[in-house]
Amino acid sequence: MAPAATGPSGAPASFADLADRLAPSVVNIRVTKVERVTGPGLMGPEGEFGQDSPFGPFFDRFFREMPRSPREFRQQAAGSGFIISKDGLIVTNNHVVEGAKEVTVTLASKEEYPAKVIGRDPKTDIALVKIKPMGTLPVAALGDSDRLRVGDWVVAVGNPFGLNNTVTAGIVSAKGRVIGAGPYDDFIQTDASINPGNSGGPLFNLQGEVVGINTAIIPNGQGIGFAVPVNLAKGLLPQLEAKGEVTRGYLGVNIQALTPELAKSLNLKDKKGALVADVTKGSPAEAAGIKRGDVIIGFDGKEIAEMHSLPPLVAATSIGKEVPVTILRNGADQILRVTVGRMPGERAEMPGPAEPAQGKWGLALRDLDARTAERLGLTSGEGVVVVAVQPGSPADRAGIRTGDVILEVNRTKVTSVKEAQAETQKEPNAQSLLLLFRRGDASQFAALELK
């Protein structure tokens, strides 16, 4: 497909030819969702007979005391999608079709088809639907989102607010954005206008290739939209088509970002990589010899420059595949061989109590008794529990919360408040303190710094 014509400055002279070519592969998706609610079903806000009716008090009471029956309400919503196969496979967002009882796809030619959701992945907000067209369909070519550069021109096509085949243009504002949408955040940010109804639609480059799936906006922002990189979707689509869900690779480590404070406390030269805060027992990581405190800097031949780079790579790796993992341990690089496992279910966190905090680090601690240990899923004597954090203190700034269980102080295990205090007092004039703590089922490091 030929790129759009460009002007003297390198900017497109017009997007018209490109829009003509791309529009046929973009679809409108309408969904109907059914919600069941329980209510009296007959009475309005002023009662069935009105506020001034003399029958109101009697009959309102009568209807209120009637058994409440469930009622069904049909809700309609809309989104966008794009065709990836001539026989009717269409990519969209999971949040567009989740919970849908009916799905209808309208092509650019105005033809309408009932559609079936054949696969969804909530963690990446990607879904696959299928229609049975009368003939062959135009297909959107999938590009390479890794080759996108900040500043590249992109074109969004979709159906914002039900306005079919709306074309907007802008540039790639940033890559690798983490917006808190899920565990595999890696969004393309663009200033091409994206509005409600654009969800699931394609983000094209000037070669007419899909490089992103428009997904999210900041409600009060202008010129700030986000798209899932198409390279992330490429590895998931075959699984969604074959079995309706995604099976992910699993390493078995809890990781965290390396802040400058943590890098300093761990005597690291820089803050590249993913710090291993904990290793799950019986996991592939444990079997391979990965340990708490290691820094993962490479996975299967790819550099891990920051923490958020690792989870998508592991998730996309085939189960049972043996891969090299490069770690930094005690200042030296090591390469370990890991056999990737299957992703298990997720676990939840648990909050704790609150009491006044004290000390220069802003922590109030308590020995971990048997009852508290059982409630937190730990063994009695395994660490000390945080019962309060002083607002604005070093502990508060480092993210320590009430209910966390401190396992190590300056890389030394502690089993009582007395031991924890002894470790903090070994260097009375120290300006930093390195803690390893457990929160729910996950362990992580925190570097406390005095101002």
C-alpha positions in Angstrom: 0.0 0.0 0.0 1.5 3.4 -1.0 2.1 5.9 1.7 0.3 9.2 1.9 1.7 12.0 -0.2 3.9 14.4 1.8 4.5 18.1 1.5 7.9 19.9 1.5 8.1 19.8 5.3 7.5 16.0 5.5 4.0 16.5 6.7 1.2 14.8 4.7 -0.2 17.1 2.0 -3.6 15.4 2.5 -5.0 12.3 4.2 -7.8 12.0 1.7 -6.3 9.1 -0.4 -5.3 7.3 2.7 -8.7 7.7 4.3 -10.4 6.3 1.2 -8.3 3.2 1.3 -8.6 2.6 5.0 -12.3 3.3 5.6 -13.7 0.0 4.1 -11.8 -2.1 6.7 -13.2 -0.2 9.7 -16.6 -1.2 11.2 -19.1 0.0 13.6 -20.0 -2.3 16.5 -23.4 -2.0 18.3 -24.0 -4.1 21.4 -27.0 -4.7 23.6 -26.5 -5.6 27.2 -29.3 -6.8 29.6 -29.2 -5.9 33.2 -31.6 -7.5 35.8 -32.7 -5.2 38.7 -35.2 -5.7 41.5 -37.8 -3.1 42.2 -41.5 -2.5 42.7 -41.9 -1.9 38.9 -45.1 0.3 39.2 -44.4 3.3 41.3 -42.9 6.5 40.0 -40.9 9.0 42.0 -44.1 10.5 43.5 -45.9 7.2 43.9 -48.2 5.6 41.5 -51.0 8.1 42.1 -49.1 11.3 42.4 -48.0 13.5 45.3 -51.5 15.2 45.7 -53.7 12.1 45.3 -56.0 11.3 48.3 -55.4 7.6 47.4 -51.6 8.0 47.6 -50.9 7.0 51.3 -53.0 3.9 51.1 -52.0 2.6 47.6 -48.4 3.7 47.9 -48.1 1.5 51.0 -49.9 -1.3 49.3 -47.5 -1.3 46.3 -44.4 -0.9 48.6 -45.4 -4.0 50.4 -45.8 -6.1 47.3 -43.1 -8.6 46.5 -40.4 -7.1 44.4 -39.8 -9.0 41.1 -36.7 -8.7 38.9 -36.9 -6.7 35.8 -34.7 -6.7 32.7 -33.4 -3.4 31.2 -31.7 -3.4 27.8 -28.8 -1.0 27.4 -27.1 -0.2 24.1 -23.6 0.9 23.5 -21.3 1.3 20.5 -17.7 1.0 19.6 -15.4 0.4 16.6 -13.4 -2.4 15.2 -11.3 -3.5 12.1 -11.4 -6.5 9.8 -8.4 -8.8 9.9 -9.6 -11.7 7.7 -11.6 -11.8 4.5 -14.1 -14.3 6.1 -15.1 -11.9 8.9 -12.7 -11.8 11.9 -12.8 -8.4 13.5 -10.7 -7.0 16.3 -12.1 -4.6 18.9 -11.8 -3.8 22.7 -12.9 -6.2 25.3 -14.8 -3.4 27.1 -16.9 -2.8 24.0 -18.3 -6.4 23.9 -18.0 -7.6 27.5 -21.4 -8.8 28.8 -23.1 -8.2 25.4 -26.2 -10.3 24.7 -26.4 -9.1 21.1 -23.6 -7.7 18.8 -24.3 -6.1 15.4 -21.5 -5.1 13.0 -22.1 -2.4 10.4 -19.6 -2.3 7.5 -18.6 0.9 5.7 -20.9 -0.2 2.9 -23.8 0.0 5.4 -24.3 -3.8 5.4 -25.3 -5.1 8.8 -24.4 -8.6 10.2 -25.0 -10.3 13.6 -21.7 -11.0 15.2 -20.5 -13.6 17.7 -17.8 -12.9 20.3 -15.3 -15.7 19.9 -12.6 -14.5 22.3 -11.9 -11.9 25.0 -8.8 -10.9 27.0 -9.7 -8.4 29.8 -6.0 -7.9 30.8 -5.1 -6.3 27.5 -8.7 -5.1 26.6 -8.6 -7.0 23.3 -11.5 -9.0 21.9 -12.2 -10.9 18.7 -15.7 -11.1 17.0 -16.8 -13.0 13.9 -19.4 -12.3 11.3 -20.5 -14.4 8.3 -20.4 -12.0 5.3 -22.0 -12.6 2.0 -18.7 -12.1 0.1 -15.0 -11.4 0.8 -14.2 -8.4 3.0 -11.4 -5.7 2.8 -8.7 -6.4 5.4 -6.6 -4.0 7.4 -2.9 -4.8 7.3 -1.2 -5.2 10.6 2.0 -3.2 11.0 4.9 -3.2 13.4 4.3 -0.9 16.4 7.9 -1.4 17.6 9.0 0.7 14.7 6.9 3.7 15.7 8.8 6.8 16.8 7.6 9.6 18.9 6.6 12.3 16.4 5.4 9.9 13.7 2.1 10.8 12.0 -0.9 8.5 12.8 -4.5 8.3 11.7 -7.4 7.2 13.8 -10.6 5.9 12.1 -13.7 5.0 14.0 -17.3 5.9 15.1 -17.1 8.5 17.9 -20.5 9.3 19.3 -22.0 7.2 16.6 -20.6 9.3 13.8 -19.5 6.6 11.3 -16.2 6.6 9.6 -14.7 9.6 11.4 -11.1 10.2 10.4 -8.7 12.1 12.7 -5.0 12.6 12.5 -2.2 13.4 14.8 1.2 12.2 16.0 2.6 9.7 18.4 3.0 11.7 21.5 4.8 9.0 23.6 5.3 5.3 23.8 5.3 2.8 26.7 2.7 4.8 28.7 1.6 3.1 32.0 -1.8 4.4 32.9 -2.9 1.9 35.5 -5.3 0.0 33.1 -3.8 -3.4 33.8 -0.7 -5.6 34.4 0.4 -5.2 30.7 0.2 -1.4 30.3 2.4 -0.3 27.4 0.2 2.2 25.6 0.9 4.4 22.6 -0.1 8.0 23.4 -1.4 10.1 20.6 -3.0 13.5 20.0 -5.2 12.2 17.2 -8.7 12.8 18.4 -10.1 9.8 20.2 -13.6 9.9 21.7 -16.3 7.6 23.1 -17.2 5.2 20.3 -13.6 5.1 18.9 -12.8 2.2 21.3 -11.6 -0.8 19.4 -10.9 1.1 16.2 -7.6 1.1 14.5 -4.7 3.6 14.7 -2.9 3.6 11.3 0.5 4.7 10.2 1.0 6.6 6.9 1.6 3.3 5.1 -2.0 2.3 6.0 -1.0 -0.4 8.5 -2.6 -0.8 11.9 -0.1 0.1 14.6 -2.5 0.4 17.5 -6.0 -0.4 18.8 -7.6 2.8 20.2 -8.6 2.1 23.8 -8.6 4.9 26.3 -8.9 8.6 26.9 -8.4 10.9 29.8 -11.9 12.3 30.4 -10.9 15.9 31.2 -7.9 15.9 28.8 -7.7 17.3 25.3 -5.4 15.7 22.7 -4.6 12.7 25.0 -5.6 9.3 23.7 -4.1 5.8 24.2 -3.9 2.8 21.9 -2.8 -0.8 22.6 0.3 -1.5 20.4 -0.6 -3.9 17.6 2.4 -6.1 18.3 0.9 -6.9 21.7 -2.3 -8.1 20.0 -0.5 -10.1 17.3 0.5 -12.8 19.8 -2.9 -13.0 21.4 -5.2 -13.1 18.3 -4.4 -16.7 17.3 -5.2 -17.9 20.8 -8.4 -15.9 21.0 -9.5 -17.4 17.6 -8.6 -21.0 18.6 -9.8 -21.2 22.2 -11.5 -17.9 23.1 -9.0 -17.0 25.8 -5.3 -16.3 26.4 -2.9 -18.6 28.1 0.1 -16.7 29.4 3.7 -17.6 30.3 4.7 -17.5 33.9 8.0 -16.8 35.6 7.0 -16.7 39.3 8.6 -13.5 40.5 7.3 -10.4 42.1 9.1 -7.4 40.7 9.4 -3.7 41.3 10.9 -0.7 39.7 14.4 0.4 40.7 14.2 3.9 42.1 17.4 5.9 42.6 17.1 5.3 46.3 16.8 1.5 45.9 19.7 1.4 43.4 21.9 3.3 45.9 20.9 1.0 48.8 21.6 -2.1 46.7 24.9 -0.6 45.5 23.8 -0.7 41.8 25.4 1.6 39.2 22.0 2.5 37.6 18.3 1.8 37.8 17.9 -0.3 34.7 16.1 -3.7 35.0 13.4 -5.2 37.2 14.2 -5.8 40.9 13.1 -9.2 42.1 11.3 -8.6 45.4 10.2 -12.2 45.9 10.3 -15.6 44.2 7.2 -17.9 44.4 7.9 -21.3 45.9 7.8 -24.0 43.3 7.8 -21.6 40.4 10.0 -21.7 37.2 12.1 -18.8 38.6 12.9 -20.7 41.8 13.8 -23.9 39.8 16.1 -21.8 37.7 17.9 -20.3 40.7 16.6 -16.7 40.6 16.7 -15.1 44.0 15.3 -12.2 45.9 17.4 -9.1 45.3 18.4 -10.2 41.8 17.9 -7.6 39.0 16.6 -9.0 35.8 18.2 -7.1 32.9 17.5 -9.5 30.0 14.8 -12.0 29.0 15.1 -14.3 26.0 17.6 -12.1 24.3 15.7 -8.8 24.9 16.9 -6.1 27.2 14.8 -5.2 30.2 15.5 -1.5 30.6 12.6 -1.0 33.1 10.2 -3.1 35.2 7.2 -2.7 32.9 9.1 -4.3 30.0 9.3 -7.8 31.6 5.6 -8.9 32.2 4.5 -8.6 28.6 7.5 -10.5 27.4 7.0 -13.4 29.8 3.3 -13.5 29.2 3.8 -13.8 25.4 6.3 -16.6 25.8 5.2 -20.2 24.9 4.6 -22.4 27.9 7.4 -25.0 28.2 9.9 -22.9 26.3 13.4 -22.6 27.9 14.7 -19.1 27.7 17.9 -17.4 28.9 17.3 -14.8 31.7 20.2 -12.4 32.4 20.4 -11.2 36.0 22.6 -8.9 38.0 23.6 -10.4 41.3 26.3 -8.9 43.6 27.5 -6.6 40.8 28.1 -9.4 38.3 26.0 -10.5 35.3 24.7 -14.1 35.2 22.7 -16.0 32.7 20.2 -18.6 34.0 18.0 -20.9 31.9 14.3 -20.8 32.8 11.5 -23.1 31.6 8.4 -20.8 31.3 5.3 -22.1 33.1 1.6 -21.5 32.8 0.1 -18.3 34.5 -1.9 -19.3 37.6 -4.8 -17.4 39.2 -4.4 -14.0 40.8 -4.4 -13.2 44.5 -5.7 -10.3 46.5 -4.2 -8.0 49.1 -5.2 -7.5 52.7 -5.3 -4.3 54.7 -4.3 -4.0 58.4 -5.1 -2.0 61.6 -3.9 1.5 62.5 -2.1 3.0 65.6 0.1 6.0 66.3 3.6 5.8 64.7 6.9 6.9 66.2 10.6 7.1 65.6 12.6 8.9 62.9 11.6 6.4 60.2 7.9 6.9 61.1 7.1 3.3 61.8 5.2 1.6 64.7 5.9 -2.1 64.7 4.5 -5.1 66.6 5.7 -8.7 66.9 3.8 -11.1 64.6 1.8 -13.3 66.9 0.2 -16.6 65.8 -3.3 -15.2 65.2 -2.0 -12.2 63.0 0.4 -14.5 61.2 -2.4 -16.9 60.3 -4.6 -14.0 59.1 -1.8 -12.8 56.9 -0.9 -16.3 55.6 2.5 -16.2 57.4 4.4 -18.2 60.0 4.6 -16.8 63.6 7.9 -15.1 64.0 8.3 -14.4 60.3 8.9 -10.7 60.4 7.2 -7.8 62.2 3.9 -6.2 61.4 3.5 -2.5 60.7 0.7 -1.2 62.8 1.0 2.5 61.9 2.9 4.8 59.5 3.4 8.5 60.4 2.2 10.8 57.5 5.0 12.5 55.7 7.7 10.3 57.3 10.4 8.4 55.4 8.3 5.2 55.6 5.2 7.0 54.3 7.2 8.5 51.4 8.6 5.1 50.5 5.1 3.6 50.3 5.0 1.5 53.5 1.4 0.9 54.6 -0.3 -0.3 57.8 -0.5 -4.1 57.7 2.8 -4.6 55.8 5.1 -7.2 57.3 8.7 -6.3 57.4 10.9 -9.3 56.7 14.4 -7.8 56.4 16.1 -4.6 57.6 19.2 -3.8 55.6 19.3 -7.3 54.1 19.1 -8.9 57.5 16.1 -11.1 58.5 14.2 -9.9 61.5 11.7 -12.0 63.6 10.9 -9.5 66.3 10.6 -5.8 67.0 13.7 -6.0 69.2 15.7 -7.4 66.2 14.3 -4.8 63.9 15.3 -2.0 66.3 18.7 -3.5 66.7 19.3 -3.4 63.0 18.2 0.2 62.7 20.5 1.2 65.6 23.6 -0.4 64.1 24.3 2.8 62.3 22.6 5.6 64.3 23.6 8.3 61.8 22.5 6.4 58.7 20.5 8.5 56.3 18.8 5.6 54.5 17.2 2.3 55.5 16.5 -0.7 53.2 13.5 -2.8 54.0 12.0 -5.9 52.5 8.4 -6.3 53.3 5.4 -8.5 52.5 2.1 -7.1 51.4 -0.6 -9.8 50.8 1.2 -12.5 48.9 3.9 -10.2 47.3 7.2 -9.1 48.7 9.0 -6.0 47.7 11.9 -3.7 48.7 11.6 -0.1 49.9 14.3 2.4 50.5 13.6 4.9 53.3 15.5 8.2 53.0 15.8 10.9 55.6 15.4 14.5 54.2 
